[in-house]
Amino acid sequence: MSEIKIEKINLIELEAGNNLLQSAFWGELKQAFGWQPFAFIVDSNPLLVLVRELGGGNSLAYIPHGPAGPIQNEIGSNWKLSAMIAEGLKPLLPSSCVFIRFDPPWGISVPALTDGDRSYPENTLSAPGMFRKALMDIQPPSTVVLDIGRTEEELLKGMKTKTRYNIKLAAKKGVTVQTRGVEALKGWYELYRITAERDRIALHSYEYYEKIFNLAAEKNREVAGSGPELRLLEAVIDGTVEAGIIISFQGAAGRRRATYLYGASSNNKRNLMPSYALQWEAIRQAAAAGCSDYDFFGIPPADDPEHPMHGLYRFKTGFGGQILHRPGCWDYPLRKVRYNAFRSAEKLRNYYYKKFRKKFN
């Protein structure tokens, strides 16, 4: 690992396998909303870097779920490689770039069905001194990944008892799941507004989600498989759509991955467990589409009843699989004086949005 070769390529040449956030599709999507995508080959591995203006002639570079690397026992080597990549990218990125924000895909895996696990291996995942822990994470550091290369009976057996019960309850109470596309997106978005207000989560404009569907369809029309396959699943109770999720299938056969991207639900009939029916159907469809695993894409870091999203943790881990604890976002300063100034401004902004505005609004 004494030397690496970094070559700049065209975005359309980027082949990221089953890593959605490192695909040319993701670069084009983000380009439509203010980011400038750059594609590279690092030795033989593809790398997507997104650059965004900060104002005042400064910009940041963000690497979502990259670079790809081994997990668990080579984390130190991964950080060394990341530092080498940062130094190699410095002359290839715009001169205005103040720092590179890494959001690595690797981490430490633990079984999802370990009850009472409140540990989070933060120290184990920490980066060496040339990196600074970002003040906020962009992608959720922890997730649940379920191996779906098994029979339905095996998948159900690997779940928590309550999860199996809720799946059966939804079916018994008449919850049905239908597969839709962009034509049903407006109705789904209205449910998403309700969800965002109830759970206090941020959401993009409707145009963002519409762009995801339209861009994926456009790329697949041009070259089959060049964009993810997206599906909108709706849970219907007594003729009314009460919940819906968006999932993606990314990658070639044998290494295809399903990812649960977004979920929405109404405030009605939640006791009939439509969310369980949706996830089970999504898992079944992913397996039928040749996916090897299903990424639930985001949970709190531990089984902590005090966490505001503890219910989400219990819901997603109930399906079994492995919890993957990633390091979260870490910054590699390229221009230290300007980076320190940005960090101070970011700290003030975070204080305003997370504390001051909540307190007085």
ABEGO torsion letter per residue (X at the ends): XABBBBBBBBAAABBAEABAAABAAAAAAAAAAGBBBBBBBBEABBBBBBBBBAEGGBBBBBBBGOBBBBBGAAAAAAAAAAAAAAAAAAAABBAABABBBBBBABEBBBBAABBGBABBBAAAABBBAABBBBABBABBABBBBBBAABBAAAAAAABBAAAAAAAAAAAAAGBBBBBBBAAAAAAAAAAAAAAAAAAGBBBBBAAAAAAAAAAAAAAAAABBGABBBBBBBBBBBGGBBABBBBBBBBEBBGABBBBBABBBBBABGAAAGAAAAAAAAAAAAAAAAGBABBBAGEBBABBBAABAAAAAAAAAAAAEEBBBBBAEBBBBBABAAAAAAAAAAAAAAAAAAAAAAAAAX
